[in-house]
């Protein structure tokens, strides 16, 4: 028998495996023996006697005796149980119903339960009546992958898209399906009714009807916008026949079940879902996610975070959102905080490991012999068989008879047939769920990626950034449209000093330089503690090509990368510079050569000959339906210094556009711009580019 400290059992690979590998990584690092296995692994399921003895068993769920027996069968002995409760969020109608399936029965009330947030803690205490000490608030470990430095774990957009043959330059939207497919068996539906009430078929009908309408939207959209790709990610374990039919019609509609939903969230341009917690994963990833609800949800089945959210109910709303650049997140943060612990200081996997150690070492959590015996609800016949199997002398003799081909007695043949049928049954189950199986090699690969992200990633990125980026603030002494604009009063100082103070707060800059022909401005720079370089008069003359000034500038700095930071962009704050720097290095690896900031520009344009981007009369369109254009903000330009010198321009032909909002895009050229920038600075940004 293999001795372990922690044994993890999972059900859905794409939902759980990465999270378990992160837990395993941390517990292994602390010196414990751990292992991860699939719940329907045939080798384990066929075991008559235990293969493993683990001190702590970590299950996907532990709602009742049956759930635990489904996990353990006969292949594992254990002393304590931690219910990881990957389905932490329950239907509102079950929140307070004591006999609800997810409010625990039998041994489910005796084990330790992980909670992602306070709402689930209260349910376990007040509705399920679990002992307070056995309810552990750790947060959702999976959300750690969406924060620094673990977000470096995921494949880059180019790596992921190359793997699935998706053009990297195309706009890609993700629909994380909340629907239970459209091909459930009567037996499955009966089981869901038993677990969630007799009205569950009404909810299933809602899902099927909603899916039909949403897929009709996608078909129309894919035909209207053939250059945009829609990724349909089925709900884990629930394929969709209707989606498969659509994939045959539209080449830009792709069904991909592989990879975790978080991997797709961090790489796709837009995220959509329905009655699902995916919206929370998008929130932690700082990606926009909209909720598609063509029909009202069956009463009692809509998640509370969704009830509190804004929804899109029509095709035109969905279509407009695809092209919208700045939207308000549909779910209020306070609603998310009720369900998910938000702690930016201590990662959730650390909190989980601390809790797991406590459970391991404290005998309070040990299950009694009576509890361990009672959860296996054997029939009388099964009890007799188990007593026989647990008598080694008799059982070994029995196996020796079975394995002797010379013995052809009727009883032995019958036993062989029974065992063969059982063997075939579990092998068939495993084959049906082949996509859920893992291997030691795959687990090691995931953990190595986690290790690199945690142990090397942050240090490597900071080292790279600190040693290579020079920020330059270019300020001329004279401005033709707005005299002395670079030192006009702003905030509590002036525009130049304001920009210097912003840049000094930015992590990852090697040096900050002020380049100017003005002695007054150079004195301000020196007073603020940055390097001041006197610019020759010819490079302050507007008649001299801009590219010649850049060539001169590149000769005066040491950094491998140049950050061009204008004082006349006062609403570009430190958080935005840091996001731009991080994004810049990621995009260099994807094949881009530089980064610029742009602001969406969707309005009616005319020249001397009339309309440029719209038509008059019956073909007139609303502004949100006009082609999206972008305004170059001059707020942040990032490029390799050597390339800037070569291009004679501060960004290259393969630039990446970092889209920012109107406040962040404020650029001062004249008096109107100046007054507008002061007003924008005074307001609180409702939707910063994070």
N, C-alpha and C positions, 0 to 999 in steps of 0.2 A: 504494500500500500504506500502511495506517495504522500509524504507529509508536507502540508502547506500552512502558511499563516493566513493567506487570503485566496479564495477561489471566486472568480467573477464569472457569472453565467449571463449571456446576452441572448436576445431574441432577434432584433433587427440590426444587421451589420451597419447599414448607413446611418442609423440613428445612434448607435451605442458604442461601436468599436473604438473609434478615435477617443471618445471620452474615457473608456476603460483603459486604454493604453496610456493616457495621461495620468490616471490614478495609479496604474501599475508602475509607471516610470518613477513617480514620487515615492511610492512604498518600497520599490526595489532600491532606490537611492538611499533609503533609510535602513536598508539591510534586511528586509523581509522577503520571504519566499512567496511568490504569487503566480497565478496562472489564470488564463482566460479561455473559456470553452463555450461552444454554441449549445443552446438548450436542446436541440434535436439532433445532435451528433450521434450517429448510429452506433458507433463503437461504445460510447458511454451508455446509450439507451439499452443496449443488449447485455450489459454487464449484470450478472446475477449477484455478484458480491462487490463491495466498494473498491474502486480503483484509487480514490483519494480520501485522505482525512485532512480536513481543513479546520483551523481554529475558528475562522470567520468566513461564512458564506455570504457573498454579495449577489443578490438576485435582481433580475430585471423588475420584478414585482413580487409581492407576497400578500395578496388580498385575503387568502383563506387557505385551508389545508390542501385543497386540490392544486392551487397555484404553486405552492411550495413543492408538492410531490411531483408535479410536472417538471419542475426544475431539477430535482435531485434524483428521481427514480430510485435506483438501487446503487448508483455508481459513486456516491459520495457520502461520507460521514462528516458531521460538523457539530460544533459546540454552540456557535452563536450565529445570528443572521442579521445582516444589514439589508433592508429593502431600499434599493436605489430609486425606486418609484419614478421611472422614466415618464410615466403618465401622471405627472404631479397635478395637472389641471383637470378638474372634473366638470361635468355638466352642471349648470346652476341648480337644476332641479334636484341634484344629488348632494348639494353642499350640506344641507342640514338633515337629510333623510338618513336615520341611523342604520336602516337595513340596506342602504345602497351598496352595490357591489364593491365600489372603491372605498367604502368606509369600514372595511375589514371585519372579518369574522374568524373564529377559531384561532389558530396560531398566528394569524395576521395581526392580532392585538398584542402579541407577546414579543415581537421582534422590534429591532431598531429601525426607524423610518427617516429617510433623508427628506428634507423639505427645501424647496427652492426659495420660498418667501413666506411672509407672515400669514398670508391668507390660508395657505395649506397647513401651517402650524395650528391655526385656530380650528380648522376643520378636524384635524386629527385629535385635538384635545376635547373639543366640544361635541362633535358628532360621532367620531369613532371611539372616543373615550380611551385613547392610548395614554399610557403613563407619560407624564411630562418629561421625565429623564430619557425616555426612549424616542423622543421627537427631536431631531437634530437639524437646526437651521444652518445650512452650508452654502446656499446659493446653487446655481446650475453650473456644474463643471464645464459643460460644453461651451458656455459663454466666454470662458477663458481664452478660447481659440480666436476670439474676435477682438482681443486687446493686445497691446504691446507686452512682451516681444513675440508672443505665441502666434500672432497673426502672420508672421513670416513662415509658419508651418505650411500654409497652403500653397498650391501650385500657382504660379503667376498666370495672368490672363493668357499670355502666349503659350505657356506650357499646357494649360488645360485645353485651350481651343485647338491647339495642334493635335492633342491626344484624341479629340473627338471630331477632327476635321471641320472645325468651324472657322471661317475667315476672321482673323483677329481685328480687321478694320471695320467689320460690320457692327451695327448696333444690335445688341442681344438683350432680350427681355426674358425673365424667368417667371414661370407660373408654378409655384409649389402647390400642387393639388391637395386640397383638404378632403377630397371626396373618396369614399370607400369603393372606388371603381364602379363598375356597372354590371358585374357578373357574379354577385354573391350567391351562394347556394342556399337552399331552404334551411339546411342544417345550421349554417353559419348565422343566418338571420334569427333562427330560433334561439341560438346561444346568446346573441346580443340582446334579444328580448328578455331572456332570463337574467342577464347581467344588468341591463339598463332600463327595463320596463317594457310593457306591452306597446307603448307608443313609439318604440325605436323604428319600426317599419315606416312610420310617417316621416321620421328624420331621414331615413335612407331614401325615400321617395324625393324629399327635398334635395338631397345631394345629387341624385340622378338627374332630376329636372334642371337643377342649377348647372350641373356639368354640361348638359346638352346645350343650354343657352350660351354659356361661356365659350364652349367649343365653336358655336356658330359665330360668336364675336371673333374668335381667333381665325376662323376660315375667311371671314370677310376682311379682316385686317391683313392677313398674309397675302391675300390677292391684291389688296390696295397698296401694300407696301412690301414688295417682293425683296427689297434690300435689307429688311429688318428680320432677324431670326427670333423665333419664339421657341424657348426650351420648356417643354412640359415635363415636370418631374412628378411621377405618380406618388400617391400616398404610399408609404412603405408597405409592401406586401399586397398592394391592391392595384393590379393592372386595369387599364380602361380599354374596352373594345372600341368605344366611340372615338377615343383619341388615336387609336391605331388606324382607324379608317381615315381620319383627317390627315395623318402623316403620309398616307398613300397619295392624297390629293395635292398636298402642298409641300414642296421640297424645303421650304423655310420654316416648317413646323417639325420640330425634332422631339422625340420622346427619349429621355435619358434618365435611367434609374440609378446609375452608378454615381459614386462620390457622395459625400455628405451634403446636405442642403446648404450648410455653411460655406462649403467650397464654392458652390454656385452663387451664393449670395455675394461673396466678396469679389467675384469676377464679372458678374453680369451688370448691365447698365441700369436696368430697372427690375424691381421685384414686385410680384403680385401673388396674392393668396386669397383665402376666404376665411372660414371659421377655424382658424389655426393659430398656434403660437409662433409660427414662422415670423409673424410681424415683430415679435420680440427679438428674435435672432437678428433681423434686419436692423432693429433699433440699436443693439449692441455693436453691430458692424458699422453703424453710422451710415447706413444706406437707406434710400427712400423705398418704402413698400406701401402699395395701395391694396385695398381690400375690395374684391369683386363680389357683389351680392345682387344678382339680378332678381332674386326672389327673397321674401322675408323668411327668416329661419323658423323652423318648427319650435313652438313655445317650449322653453325649458332646456333647449339644447345649445343655445348660443353662449359661447364663452363670455365671461364678464368683461374681459379686456376688449372683446370685439363689440359688445354692446356699448361700451364707452367710446368707440371709435367712429370716425367718419367713413362712409362706405360709398363705393361707386356702383350705381344701379343700372346705368344705361351705357350702350356702346359708345355714344359720343363722349361721355365722361371718361371712359377707359381710353379712347383714342387720344383725347386731348392730354391726358396724363402722361402718355408715352412720350410726348414731345415737350411737355412742361419741364423747365429747368429748375424752378424753385417752387417747391410745394411744402405745405405744412404737414409734418408727420401725423398720420391719421389717429394714432393712439396717444392719449396724454401720458406724460412720464409718470404722473402720480398713480395712474392705473397700473402701469408696469411695475412700479415699486411695491405695490401691494402683493404682487404675485412672485416677483423675482427680487431677491436681495441684490442691491446695487452697491458694490464696494470696490472702488477703484484702487484701494490701497493693498488689500490682501487677496490674492487670487483664490477662487473657490476650490481649486484642487488642493491647495495647501490646507484650507479649512477642512476639506474632506479627509485628508490624510491625518490631520491632528485628531479628528473625531474617530477615525478608524483605529488609530493607536489606542485611544481611550477604551473603545469597545474591546479590543484585543486583550488589554491588560486588566480590565475590571471584571471580576467574576459576577458582578451584579447582572450583567447582560447574558450570562450563561443560561441556556435553556435546560430545564430539568429533564430527567429521564422520562418522566410521565409525559411531558410536552412533546418530546422527540418521538415517543411511541404513538401518541394519540393522533398526530397529524397524518399518519399513513393509515387511512381508513380501509383496512383490509377486510375482505369477506372471510368467513370461517375457512373456506378452502384455501384462500391465499395465505392465511395465517399458518396453516399446516405446511404449505409449500415453503414459506419463509423459514419456518423452524427447521425443516429438512435441509434447506440450503445453508443455513447458519450452523449446521453440524458438519464440520470439515471432513471428518472420517467418512460419514455416509455420503456426503455430496461428491467427494473425490472418487469414491468407489462407483457412484452412479455415472459420473462423467467418463470413467474408464470403460464402463460397459457401453455407453453410447458411442464412444470413439473407436470401438473395436468392430470393424466391418464384418468379421466372421460371425458375430452374434446377430441373428436375424429374427429374434423372438418378436411376437406380435406387439407386446407392450413396448419394447424398445423402438420398434418401427414407428409406433404411434407417437412416442415421445420425440423421435427424430423429426417426424412430420410437423408436430406442433412447434418445435424449435425453429424449423426451417420457415414456417409461415410467419412466425414472430420476427425472424431475421429478415425475411423479405419485406414485411410491413415497415420496419424501421428503416431499411435501406431505401424503400420507396419514398418514405417521408423525407429522408435526407436528400434524395435525388430531386424531389419537387422543390426543395429549398436549397438547392446547390449553390445559388448565388449568395446565400447567407453564410456559407462555410468560410472559415479562415484557416490560417496555418501559422506555425511558429515563425516562418520566414516573413510573412506579411506583418505579423505583430512586431517583430524586430525592426522591420523597415519603418513602420509608423513611429515606433519609439525613437529610432535614430533621427527621424525628421523632427520629432518633438525636442530631442536633446540638442540638436543643432540650433533650433529656433530659440530655446531657452538659454543655452550655455554659450553659444557663439553669436547668435543673431544680433542682440542688442549691442554687445561690445563691438562687434564688427561694423555695424552701421554707424555707431557714434564715432568710432575711430576714423572711419572713412569720411564722415561728414566734417569732423573737427579738423582734419588735416588738409582738406581740399577746397573748401568754399570761402571765397572772398566776396563780401558784400560791398558794393560800390554805390555811394549816393552821389549822383552827378548834379551839381547845382551851378548855374551860371549867375554871374553878378547882375546881368541885365536881362530883362524879359520884355519883348516888344508889346505883347498884349496886356500884361498885368505887371507893372513895374515892381521889382523886388519881391516877386511872388514867393520865392523859396524861403523868405524869412518873415512873411506876413504873420501876424499874431494868430495862434491856433492853440486850442485847449488851454494849457497853463503856461505855454511858452511861445514858440514860433514853429513853422512847418519843418524847418531843418532840425531843430533840437528835438521836436516831437518824433521825427523819423529815427533819429539816432537812438533815442530812448527805447523806441519799439524794437529796433534791431539788437540792442544790447540784451534784451530779454530772450532772444531766439537761441535755442540750443542747436549746436551743430555748425556755428560759424567760426572759421579760423581767424578772420580779420575783418574789420569794418573800416572802410576808407571813404573819405569825402574828397571828391575831385572838383576843384573850383578855381576860377580866375579871380574870385573876390577875396580880398584879405579879410574883410569882415566875416564872411561865411567860414573861411578857414579858421579864424580865431574862435568862432562858436564851436567848430568841430574839435579843436584842441582842448577847449574848456570842458567839453563833454567826455574827453578821454579817448578819442579815436584818432587814427592816423589821418593827417591832412596833407594833401598833395596839391601844390600850386600848378594849375593847368596853364600851359602856354597860351598866349592870346589868340594864336591862329586857330586853336581848337575850341575856342569859345565863339568864334565867328560863324554865323549861320550860313554863310556862303561856302564854307568848307564842308565837303560831303561828310555825312554822319559816319560812314564806314572808315574814313581816315581818323576820326576821333577815336573810334573803337580800336583801331590798330594801335594807336598811341596808348590808349588805356590798358590794353592787354600787355603791353611792354612794361607797365609800371606795377603790375601786381604779381604775386607769387602763387596764388591759389590755382589749382587745376580746374576749378569750376568758378564761373562768374555769376553772382546774383546781382542783377541790375535793379536797384531799389530807389524809386523816385520819391523825393520829399513831397511832391504834389499828389501823392496817393496816400493821404493820411489815415484812411480807414482800413488799410491793410495792417492787421494786427499780428502780434507774435504767433498766435495759434495758426494763422493762415500761412505764415512763412514756414513754420515747422511742417505743416501738412504738405506744402509745396515741395520742400526739400525731400521729405520721405517719398512722395509720389514721383519726384524727378528721378531718383535713383532706381526706383522700381521700373519706371518707364524706359530708362536707358537699357535695362536688361531685356525689355520687350521689343527693342528695335527703334524706339524714338530717339531723336538726337538732341532735344531741348524741351523746355516747358515754358508756356506763357499763360497768363490769366486772361480770360475772356468773360464777357457778360452777355447773356442771351438778348437778342434784339429782334423782336417780332412785331413789326409795325408796318404801316402803309408807306411805301417809298415811291417818289416821283422824280423824274428828271425833266429837262426842257421839252421832252417829247411825250410826257404823260406818265401813266402808271408803269412801274418797273416790276413789281412783284405781286400785282393783283389785277383783276379785271373789273371793269365797270358793268353796271346793269345786272342782269339775272345771274351772272356768274360771280358776282361779288361774294367774298368769303369773310367770316368773322376773323378778327386779328389772330386768335389762337389757332386758326387753321392755315395761316400763312406759312410759307417755308421758313424754317428757323435760320436766322443769321446770328452772327456773333460780333460783338464790339471788342476790339483789342483794347484792354484797359490801361496798359503801361504800368500795371501795379507790380507784377513779379515777372522777371525774365530770368531763366536759369539755363546755362549752356556751358559746355567745356570751353575753357579760356582759349585753347589753341584753335578750336573750331570757330569761335567768334572772330578771331584774327583772320582766319582763312575765308570765312563768309563775308567779312566786312559788314556784319549785321549781328544783332544780339540774340537771335534765335535762327534755327536752321530750317531746311525744307520739310523735315519730318518732325515737326513740333507737336507736342501733346498739349491739348487745350484743357486747362484746369478751369472749370466753370465756377464763377463766383457770383454773389448776388449784387444788387444795385448799390447797396451801401458800401460794400467792400470795393466796388468798382469805381468809386468817386475819384475823378481825375481833374485837377484844377488847371484850366487854361485861361479863364477870364474871370471877371468879377462875379458873374452869375454862378459859375462853377464853385468859386470860393465860398459864397454865401450858402450854397446848397450843401457843400461839404461840411461846413460848420453845423448846419441843422442835422445832417445825417449822423455826425459824430455825437451830437447831444442825445440822440435817441438810442434806446436799447435795441440791438439787432435781434429780431424775432426768430431768425432762421440762419444762423451763421454757417459757413461752409466748414464742417468739421470732418 
